[in-house]
Each structure stands twice: as structure tokens, then as C-alpha cells.
Amino acid sequence: MMNSRFAPEYILLKVLLGISFLVAGVSLAFSLDSAPHSAINQELPNEYGRVVYQKNQDAKNQIFIIGQSHRSGVNGKNGQDTVQSQMEIYRIGEWLIRQKNVELLLPEGFFQNGIVQNSGQGRSYANDAPDSLDSDHLRSLLQDTRRFVSADTLLSSHYPIRLGQVEDEELYQVVSYLVRKLGNRNEDVNQAFIEELNDYQRKRTAIMLQNIPFAVETEYQRGDMENKHAIFTIGMAHIADIIEILHDKSIKGAVINDLLLSPAFDLLEESYGVTVILPRSLAEDGRALRLSRLEQLASP
């Protein structure tokens, strides 16, 4: 059931980038402890996912970052773990909407061009949504590659959750071009090219994080959200950079020396708490953790 507040055409605006793990790189510059012993980590059903990082967990405003595996940005196909992880992301998002009253979804790769979210009918509450999709139906929807479907699109069509944009379109287009080039076997792809793509990806990650407070505030000021909680979904390959930024509260290195970022990261300075969650299938995939520089999270 598509909520009337969202135009179904938004699915076609932009396809989420399917950039998988490009290079293993180096490990995080700090040591990650085991999953935080927080209320949400104890409440979140084990079969859905695992909390891997938290900051300011008692703050009034909360951002829930979910790492994901999504369809390839080159050929649109599902990877080995795409469907299962997307099912888990849907369940995590559903749980956050129902249990934490999250009313805003910020998907990687989403653009709001021409979309008007009609709030004239008043606020719709998550508990008024129809019954949850059963697992067989959910799986069949996500397996169908004839059209673009993801946990994000299904959450936005099934629940009264607003959509917000954190992407920088110009940077997105640069990265998209480089990813297509990487996917073209006839192109000469060398280490310098990989490093260039990784640099742009880190810039893109930093900008999306930097844009979250503005995106949340913009939607909140429309007057039909009762809090400033949001879900931000992004590829697992970005999670190590996100955690390092949040841990250090700064952006380091020449990689992003052309970005005008404040020394203290805005998301934390503006009293937001952040929880980073991995779907269970990704949190238990040792190879995926190593390739995405999260090997500290792997079980011994």
C-alpha cells in the first residue's frame, strides 16, 4: 500500500549507488569495543541487526545510521547478500518507526527534485500503518529486479515516513561516472583511479553527514513531525569512514581539504545522538567486515 503522501515516481528519480567494497584499505585508526550495551542494542531484535557504534545516546534528537548492501550501480543486479540484508534493513527501519517514532528517512542516492510531500491531511502515526509485510512477500518484492525496489522504497510506501535529501548532486554524478567507468572492463583501471574514486567517496560520505542536521531541520519546520529523529541508510563501505568521523569529531587529511567543514562536527555539535546499525547478515559476514575495514567487529 503506497502512502498518499509520497509520489511513487520518486523511485525512478535516482537509483541508489551500488558501490561495493573497492579496496580493503587500512583498519580504523582506533579500536572498536564490542557492541554498545545500550537500551537500543538490548531492545533491537537480534535477528534484525547489531548496534556497532553510538555517540550521545541520551540526546533528545537521534540519527540511526543503517549500513547496507544494495543493488549494483553498474548492472542493477542483486548481490549474494543483497536481498537478505535489505529484508533486515526493512525490519530495522520498521522497528525504529514503530518503537522510536522515527518520522524521517534519508536514503543515500535520493533526490527530492519535484517531489512535494503533502502534509495537509495532518500527521499520520506509525501505529496506524497496515500490518507488517510477511517475510515471503517481502523477499519476493526485493528479488524482483524488473523494477527498482529497496528497503527504503518499501518503508516509504508502507509507513507514514517523510523522505529527505542529504546527497550533493554534483558530487553524486562524479562518483556515478567513476563507478560506471570501473564497471566497464574495457577501461584501463589502475590504482590511481581506485584512489581517486575512494577519495570522492569519502568526500561524499562527509558531505552527507554534514547535511543531515539541515535536512532534519527543514522537514521538522514543515510542522508535521513531532521529533527530530531520522534514519540514514548508506552502503556498508561507508561505515568505517562514518565511525571514524564521529569518533574524532573532525575530518582529517588532504582527502577532503576542499570541503568547508567545521573543526567540530555539526551533527554532534547540534545535540544529535548517533547510532550505527549493521543488518545481521552483514554483521556476521567476516569477509564483508574485512573489506569494509570493520574487521574489529568480527567474532573471534
Secondary structure, 3 states (H helix, E strand, C coil): CCCCCCCHHHHHCCCCCCCCCCCCCCCCCCCCCCCCCCHHHHHCCCCCEEEEEEECCCCCEEEEEEEECCCCCCCCCCCCCHHHHHHHHHHHHHHHHHHHCCCEEEECCCCCCCCCCCCCCCCCCHHHCCCCCCHHHHHHHHHCCCCCCCHHHHHHHHCCCEECCCCCHHHHHHHHHHHHHHHCCCCCCCHHHHHHHHHHHHHHHHHHHHHHHHHHHHHHCCCCCCCCCEEEEEEHHHHHHHHHHHHHCCCCCHHHCCCCCCCCCHHHHCCEEEEEEEEHHHHCCHHHHHHCCCHHHCCC
